[in-house]
Amino acid sequence: MSFSGSKKSKIIVYPETRLLSLPSKGNFFDPNVLEMKKIKKVRRRMTQRYGRHRFIAFLQGIYSCHWKRHQWVHLEDGTQPCCVTGDQIFFPFLVAALCMSLIFLYMWLEARNDYASFDEFVYQFTNSWFFWSFFLVITASIMFSYIILLMIIGICLLTYGQQLHLHWCNKIGVLLVLSIGIFGFLSINPVYEEKWRAAEVSLQVTVPYIHFFGICVMVLFSWPIAIYFAKLNKTALVLMKEEYNDQQEVPVESRKIMKIRANQFVSVISFLVVLLIIYTIPLGMQSPCLRENKTLGPKPTFIGHRGAPMLAPENTQMAFEKAIEHGATGLETDVTLSYDGVPFLMHDPTLRRTTNIHEILPDFTDMPAAMFTWQTLETLNSGQWFFKAKPYRNTAPLTKEEEKMAKNQSIMKLSNFLRLANKENKLVIFDLYRPPRKHPYRDTWIMKVLDVMMNEVGIKSHLVLWLPGQFRADVQMIAPDYIQVLGKKLPLPDLLRMGIKGLNLAYKDMNRNDVKEYEKYGIFTNIYVVNEPWLYSLAWCAGVHSVTTNTIQILKKIKRPYFLMTPNEYMKMWILLDFLSAFIITIVFFFHWWREKGWCELIKKKKSPVFPMSGVTNIEENIEEVQKQNKDNESQEEIQVSPSPSDKNTGDYWDSFLEMKSQNVKMTRSLSTESVIGSNDDDLQGNTFPTNISKDTGKGSDEEEVLGMQMGKSQNGRATKGHHSL
């Protein structure tokens, strides 16, 4: 292909807009040469086919393993299904996996207060110490993150107009998450059910955080939802405009437009329903920390659970001394009776976890602790396991002297425990385990313990909180000054009849109204086991008198309950947060509606009134207006450039164009905005025009229609020229 003539032509170059060389008449672009509607459609399809979308490719690769462009399916309008049929059937499983993983994750995050006790529980079955609770939290976090990532990627792909096709690997992953969640609930609930019931208590504190987190998530999701809504609205408007142009009258909305409107309605209503539910979550919140000023009771005192087990081995002399050092007002322990009738401190039924029995007597590791004589028990070490197992992840560091002392700890007798408490004037409360069968003191174990308390030690009666429920009436007759404590809730008349002065309840049974009612009749409440600051704050606000804890060194530093505020303050914060989020969401929806409506393009058109190929969208084909705009720009700087196809007449230009297509020669000018009018071929490296224009069956494509139209015009031009020459 060649162009005759070496004459330099003068053309106008507008600095703000780079133009593609198009047929022109003089210095004015002739819009009659091309049909703008066809050019718009051709340009849009070519941009979709050949444009680079690395972000979409990344999302498609993760979601559907479709890394190549030809594997994608673009949603032209809002009437096409958002996903394939298989994904529509699989969608309920995806939602179920999301809900299951979210609940599983929340339960284990809330159960952080009981991680140590859960690990102890698992140890009884596995005979090996491991942070199973932490492992389950990590697993639940990974499962939830994986499912929520798939959901977010799916929403982003829909926002960009891509049809969803979840890869089979991801489907297997979703089913695996769902299976693990169901198996976890079924396997843990029967043996650890009471810990799940603590979720209701945790909601009294976590509801404000759930409310805030939910609002933040909805604000973030409003962006893709608004884009999707605005694009559907734009598609509907385009269809209505096309029908108006074809029929010259405003038509009744077609079935296609009505389907688009229905999709808009469903998406927005679903979003608003979820948003309304999140907005109204605080209405169901009843937290004891929402109270008026100066109504907060005194700070609950501390009872060391087996001493201070995070600072020293549990149920040892050192552990109780550490608890007293950190300000404990009471000491809690567990009492077992040896085979020769000596009460000693041991929580587990065997000696396997907290002693070195596997080194001294490896054949008797599973024997009940009560079946050993005291002569054997006092030879065992109760401190070395603490450094081997490391039962707490946040164990406080010990000095070399303290570490040496801890490693030399031994099993503690009840008499030594009572002497320490009596000396320091500390309350004592303990669980008393009945010896197994064939034990010589199986039926008289309580009398043996009372004998040690009253005769051997002589502990002060007001320091004893008697918790064991067996033979309570006999104990009241023998030691009437002991403070009777019950480990469960009963109707108030029954408590008064039994002479109960205190309740020792699990934190899941904590209730502010019950605590107040019991307090009116002189019954105090102790809650166990409270390790987390948020739970201690909740107990403080509920009016609890004392808490049994493993983390006395942490809880003693709390000077004020967490989340404490007045109802009016919380109401203002709640309303302000809801209003602010609603305002942001409204702005997001309006912005995307305004942008997709086309006002941005109209403003850009006013600033740059030329007719670039990159800006053919949203431009009215007004010849007089274009000519007027070009006349206003005649004062622009003119540059000398080499001949370009625009210098030729229309027929010659399209003849050359078709000749290049037939010879499969690369064009150095593309339909992208990087092309500059009149530029030399050497200045446009990398921009090529696609030569493989597809053909539709039975009808030419839009590209061929545009080219055919120009061929017809060029042939008519040559015929007219030949006629005139004749």
Secondary structure, DSSP 4 states (H G I P E B T S, - for coil): --------EEEE--TT-------EETTEE-TTSS-HHHHHHHHHHHHHHHS--HHHHHHHHHHH---SGGG--B--STTS-SB-HHHHHHHHHHHHHHHHHHHHHHHHHHGGGGHHHHHHHHHHHHSS---HHHHHHHHHHHHHHHHHHHHHHHHHHHHTTB-B---HHHHHHHHHHHHHHHHHHHHHHHHHHHHHTTHHHHHHHHHHHHHHHHHHHHHHHHHHHHHHHHHHHHHHHHHHHHHHHHHSS-PPPPHHHHHHHHHHHHHHHHHHHHHHHHHTGGGG---TTB--TT---PPPEEEEETS-TTTS-TTSHHHHHHHHHTT-SEEEEEEEE-TTS-EEE-SSSBSTTTS-HHHH-GGGTTSBGGGS-HHHHTTSBSSHHHHHH---TTPPP--HHHHHHHHT-BPPBHHHHHHHHHHHT-EEEEEEPPP-TT-TTTTTHHHHHHHIIIIII---GGGEEE---TTHHHHHHH-TTSEEEESS---HHHHHHHT--EEEEEGGG--HHHHHHHHHTT-EEEEE---SHHHHHHHHHTT-SEEEES-HHHHTT--S-TT-B-HHHHHHHHHHHHHHHHHHHHHHHHHHHHHHHTHHHHHHHHH--S--GGG-TT----HHHHHHHHHHTTTS-EEEE---GGGS-HHHHHHHHHHHHHTTPPPS--SSTT--TT--GGG-TT---------BTTB--HHHHHHHHHHHHHHHHHHHHHHHH-
